[in-house]
Amino acid sequence: MSKAYTAILGPLAAAGLMMASMAAAHADVYQLTIDNCSGGCNPGAPGTSMGTITVTQTAAQLALNEVQIDVALVSPLMFINTGLHDTIDFNIIGTPTIALVSTSNTHFSLTSTTAGSLHFDGFGNFEYALQLDTAQGAGGAQPSPESFVIGCVSCGFTLTPASFNTVGTGASATFGVDVINPTLNTTGPIGTPAPILGAGLPGLLAACGGLLALGRRRRQKLA
């Protein structure tokens, strides 16, 4: 096989492997950059990320109509129950009836299996939420991360990570999280407005485009 063909097929093979991987798993990543805490909870510079929310779905989960959500806060932030609102709030396109299939922290539970109007200070109203059963305030704070799986009981449609990419009725963020910064002794809601490029299908297409461009450059050098 000539060097020219090798230079072309190498990137194409890599792109093919990436496409095969995406058939088995899909992920959208959100950045928690909006700080509505009184006094500020961000341990970094204003506007920097306070953590990520990653929404994933494997092929097995797709077959079961389930989606996994991983919430990872930057140190020293922790999850908290302030009593003003629930701890992890989100929306789902189509407002289906859902179930909490699993959770990494058993102190978390669904506020309701059906869509509601849950006030989240500074972000409006969310449809769904996970609540903490621990004491209000710093004494009941829980460490990061939290991973949970949401299942769609009677959707009438396929639940995917893209189903969570919505602000819902009356909300101004895709996700809201109630946190405490024990170093600053501040509490309140933080949120994320939209998924970032580099995850899910947009990131895959961008990566494949880069590989194909690399193949063209190599072919031109070898010509």
Buried (B, 14 or more C-beta within 10 A) or exposed (E): EEEBEEBBEBBEEBBEEBEEEBEEBBBBBBBBBBBBBEEBBBBEEEEEBBBBBBBBBBEEBBEBBBBBBBBBBBEBBBBBBBEEBBBBBBBBBEBBEBEBBEBEBEBBBBBBBEBEEBBBBBBBBBBBBBBBEBEEEEEBBBEBBBBBBBBBEEBEEEBBBBBBBBBBEBBBBBBBBBBBBEEBEBBBBBBBBEBBEEBBEEBBBEBBEEBBEBBEEBBEEEE
